[in-house]
Amino acid sequence: MPDRKPIPVGTEDFKELIDKGYCFVDKTLLIKDLLNQNAKVNLITRPRRFGKTLNMSMIQRFFEKTEKSNAYLFDGLKINDAGEKYLKHQGQYPVITISLKDMDKSDYGSAFVFFKNAVAEEFGRHNYLKDSSELSEAEKEKFLSIRDEKAKDIEYESALRFLSVCLEKHFHAKVILLIDEYDVPLENAHFKGFYDKMVELVRSVFKGVLKTNPSLEFAVMT
């Protein structure tokens, strides 16, 4: 009897799951669905504990343009049999990925600090932009101030849009945006008594990066 693959309890990184040979229920045709729908913004809701965060990681690993190809991660999976129409998108886009799960704090100020942390961390993941020949010196300076959490608070409301613009300039390709657990700060703020302030922040962030953003290829939210 062949050895059974281990169950990936608590594993949310698709690359780690594949590299370590964990059991994986093949949901890669979600990638095909996203491309077929051709929607600018896609929302994935419940059920809970269905692997939405892992799916977001899978989407990132498929689409993201990286120095070392991630194509091997999808060997033997269903998306590899979907045809060139879909595979031609593999590794062709810059990707912004951010989770708002840590914004469940007792007051608005603390929640905003964790929003800044999440944004700064994603800027740090794209640290190569600070040396990009496609960006102006002013853009590089702004990039570093947001990355180092030295920018004004209001600048973080438009930071994701700014990052998408920088990525499009650097790669000459539009950006895929992944926002995980967008509802956490809103639900928490509702119960903690600062819902109005949080709605204002979330509306401002989403309006800039999702609604009026020519650098966006498409977005997925959970």
FENMO-V940447 format. One record per run of one state. SS is the DSSP state (H for helix, E for strand, C for the rest). FROM is the first residue (numbers start at 1). LEN is the number of residues. If there is no record, write none. Layout:
SS;FROM;LEN, SS;FROM;LEN
//
This chain:
C;1;13, H;14;6, C;20;9, H;29;9, C;38;3, E;41;3, C;44;8, H;52;12, E;64;1, C;65;6, H;71;4, C;75;3, H;78;4, C;82;2, H;84;4, C;88;5, E;93;7, C;100;1, H;101;3, C;104;4, H;108;18, C;126;1, H;127;5, C;132;5, H;137;11, C;148;5, H;153;5, C;158;1, H;159;13, C;172;3, E;175;6, C;181;3, H;184;9, C;193;2, H;195;17, C;212;4, E;216;6, C;222;1
//
